[in-house]
Amino acid sequence: MIQIAKFPKGTKKAVTELQGSIAGWLGEAEANGAVLGLSGGVDSLVTAFLWADTMNHLRSVDTTERVLWTLGMPSETNTESDNRDGWRAYELLRERFPELDVRYKIIDIQALAEPFWNLANLFGGEGLDQEKLDFHKGSLYSELRAVVLSRYAARFGLLVAGTGNYDEDEILGYFNKRGDGSVDNNVLGNLPKYLVKEVGRYYGLPGYLVERVPSAGLQPGQTDEKELGFSYDTAYRAWRAHVQGLTLPQMVDAGLDVRDVAAVLAWHEKTEHKRRLPPVGEVTLDYV
């Protein structure tokens, strides 16, 4: 039996606990609110609802004027449906929290990226096929989004709210180290994807957004499952089986494919550097 996480006291209690974390972060940083990238996917939407809900509650206990900035940052790889879902996500926030200062702005990341790669001359020359070119461009999009978010945070006294879940961040390291990994906090960091969806359903979010096919939107036609080769549910169950110390026969009996298990563990190992602080040089020092 593979042991998986659940909310022992119910989803409402879990949401209250997550809101407590957000309130603590705001208080510690003396921040006016948060800024995040709102793609229309379930992770960013649930994150936005948790932050908005928390700040809405805080309005009743203090007089601090807080703001939630949500940014749509499309590139040439994003589809019209991506942009539409991002706008719909913002509309849902405004409908649910009409008295809270929730703002939305679209920033064309493509317009920032093109001068960069032309001036830096990084993507010309031989030895770079279309697949590698798409990968490098996608990484640049993610990193530029992080720059935009950090500048909004600095300008308006905000925290950069991360939107990654446990499957992506802790198990697979499926994020850009200098892009969507450059955040001040991550309220969903302990939740596997299926629990993120549970929180989304608790908030009454539309099914088509909760069940939206996960995609980083960094390469043409990209989906997370296509790139990974397995689903997030498979990744989580494989990781939990590994952590529990199940044998391969036990994993197979539990419905896992050993090839998926091997792939998940390989992703975890090769992305270990993303979960650590940068190493520093070892040296002998004397303080006199």
MARDREN-790197 format. One line per field, with one value per residue (C-alpha): z, x, y. Coordinates in steps of 0.001 Angstrom, whole numbers, plus 500000, padded with zeros to 6 digits. Example, Ala and Ser with C-alpha at 12.3 -4.5 7.8 and 13.67 -1.06 7.14 Angstrom:
c3 507800|507140 $
c1 512300|513670 $
c2 495500|498940 $
***
This chain:
c3 500000|498974|501678|500256|501860|502863|504952|508300|509567|506241|503449|505332|508180|505688|503966|507355|508062|504663|505240|508551|506705|504301|507132|508857|505741|505264|508875|508955|505771|506590|502974|501343|499519|496815|493104|491095|487544|486744|483888|484366|485499|488750|490702|490029|490473|493804|494986|494024|495855|499008|499023|498214|500837|503477|502745|502679|506205|507371|506321|509281|511839|510639|508401|506110|502458|500652|496976|494972|491612|489099|485887|482596|480803|477419|474768|471239|472640|474505|472830|472773|475237|477644|477572|477892|480923|482585|482164|483380|486454|487234|486756|489252|491806|491296|491594|494817|496493|495225|498129|497807|495596|492999|489856|486560|483881|480699|479971|476616|477528|473841|473400|476178|474985|471346|471968|474581|472375|469421|471427|473456|470277|472255|469876|466579|465147|464485|466770|467905|466396|466688|469769|471653|470444|471738|475088|475524|474492|476943|479770|478887|479005|482513|483699|482281|484025|487289|486630|485979|489142|491264|489929|490688|494183|494749|493302|495327|498506|497718|498129|495081|495608|494196|492522|492417|494019|495853|492810|490684|493241|495731|493741|490169|490366|487407|487508|486214|488929|487992|486733|488551|491300|492186|494696|498291|499420|498106|499803|497807|498402|500609|498439|495676|492598|493632|496910|495060|493004|496210|497477|494102|494418|497992|496555|493934|490991|487555|486620|483291|485155|487972|485454|482864|481231|483026|480775|481473|478125|477371|474131|471278|472063|475369|478156|481421|481022|477457|478547|481709|480226|483138|485091|488362|490132|488904|490034|493505|493970|492710|495067|498039|497245|497169|500453|502094|500971|498934|496834|493075|493230|495824|493604|490673|492888|493778|490089|489297|486214|487239|484255|485618|489052|487543|485519|488555|490656|487791|487592|491351|491296|488365|489823|493358|492824|492527|496061|497667|498434|496174|497565|498886|498842|501806|503306|506626|508287|511419|513264|515090 $
c1 500000|501394|500795|499764|499099|495645|494195|493473|491267|489622|490287|488890|491378|494218|493279|493274|496766|498054|496541|498387|501663|500840|499851|503136|505169|503429|504012|507662|508470|506172|505043|502048|500963|502209|502832|502571|502358|498765|498706|495219|496592|495375|498607|498759|495004|494876|497906|496203|493009|494916|496744|493615|491571|494256|494584|490828|490658|493499|491470|489190|492030|494247|494139|497045|496241|497305|497407|497652|499330|498678|500690|500018|503342|502787|505336|505015|504587|501397|498072|494987|493347|496277|495679|491925|492313|494651|492094|489279|491340|491650|487910|487245|489455|487653|484253|485168|487071|485444|486691|490323|492776|493484|495243|496026|498469|499659|503367|504618|507620|508277|509009|511605|513148|513791|516172|517966|518798|519596|521961|523509|523974|523491|521362|523181|525903|526092|525252|521910|518975|515370|514676|517628|516762|513203|514560|516911|514257|511801|514312|514829|511080|510947|513931|512557|509253|511185|512885|509548|508029|510999|510855|507142|507846|510563|508522|505362|506773|505478|506535|507021|504599|505739|503215|505037|503635|505384|505513|507239|509585|510555|510227|511133|512857|510662|511224|513702|516268|516624|513052|510003|512349|513243|510480|510134|507841|505744|502429|501752|505205|503962|500955|501061|499054|495938|495730|496201|493157|491285|491908|490750|487497|487103|487151|484605|486917|485634|486430|487980|490622|491165|491655|493502|496354|499538|501950|504814|504069|507772|507994|505513|502946|504602|502763|504326|503281|504613|507980|508246|506894|504515|501786|502194|500073|502438|505448|503997|503024|506425|508216|506099|506762|510499|510371|508456|511154|508860|510577|510132|507705|505665|505646|504408|501729|500651|500136|503387|505529|509165|510228|508206|509769|513245|512414|511036|514106|516363|514571|514977|518685|519615|517773|519150|521231|518023|516975|520240|521832|524820|527964|530763|534481|536064|538909|540733|540283|541751|540009|542417 $
c2 500000|503365|505954|509319|512693|513878|516699|514957|517792|518580|521034|524029|523544|523084|526345|528107|526771|527922|531349|531482|530983|533818|536167|535361|536109|539441|540398|539366|541264|544201|543823|545507|542373|540042|539735|536527|535273|534332|531844|530446|527086|525567|526208|529939|530357|528508|530478|533738|532739|531822|535159|537146|535312|535887|539596|539947|538498|540759|543798|543121|543187|546034|549088|548222|548851|545689|544829|541624|542172|539387|539482|537758|537405|535731|534845|533504|529983|530854|530196|532378|529988|530535|534291|533833|531550|534059|536838|534580|533725|537437|537930|535141|536887|540186|538490|536678|539535|542756|544896|543815|545677|542982|544191|542511|543550|541853|542260|541013|538876|538268|541972|541760|538495|539366|542313|540226|537274|539553|541752|538937|536866|533669|531684|531932|529740|526046|523156|524543|522691|523851|521732|523197|526680|526293|525071|528028|530510|528940|529242|532887|533525|532046|534082|537332|536707|536383|539730|541426|539954|540995|544568|544820|543489|546076|548942|548302|546728|543241|539640|537430|534555|531225|528937|525593|522434|519596|517314|519939|521430|518744|515518|516461|519839|520732|524471|527013|527695|531369|531724|530419|529202|532818|533529|534689|531900|529047|528428|525222|523765|520911|520015|517399|518299|516389|518339|521633|520635|519800|523344|524653|522723|524021|527538|526525|527154|526062|522483|523452|525496|522998|520178|522276|520317|521465|523329|525696|527338|527725|525741|525285|522586|521743|519967|518851|515229|515045|516420|514343|511130|510527|512314|514210|511596|508891|510933|511395|507763|506602|508958|507921|504251|505015|506957|504102|501683|499445|496806|496785|493830|495728|498796|496727|495163|498727|499501|501288|500745|500265|502390|505292|504838|504888|507996|509845|509017|510118|513478|513913|513102|515314|518318|518048|521202|523245|522344|523441|526775|527580|525893|528062|527422|525639|527654|527943|531318|532822|535646|537918 $
***
